[in-house]
Amino acid sequence: MSTLTIRLPDSTTQRLKSLAKSRGLSVNKLMEELSAQALASFDAETRFRAMASRGDPDAALKILDRLDAQRAG
């Protein structure tokens, strides 16, 4: 496991701490979850673009439907 240091404005840090507390999480766990969501979204977009470039619109639309469902849930 790695350690990552980031610089954030104090106001952002406080908001993240409040969000983590409201979800019953540590800030570390919150950042882990937010990172996983961002990476999942990036991976889905990458797969969509690859399929779109191969000209498979039905498969691409299915990915968009799953992505929409993930963001809604």
Residue pairs with C-beta under 8 A, 6 or more apart in sequence:
8 16
16 27
16 30
16 31
17 27
19 30
20 26
20 27
20 29
20 30
23 30
25 33
40 70
41 67
41 71
44 63
44 66
44 67
44 70
45 67
47 63
48 60
48 63
48 64
48 67
51 59
51 60
51 63
52 60
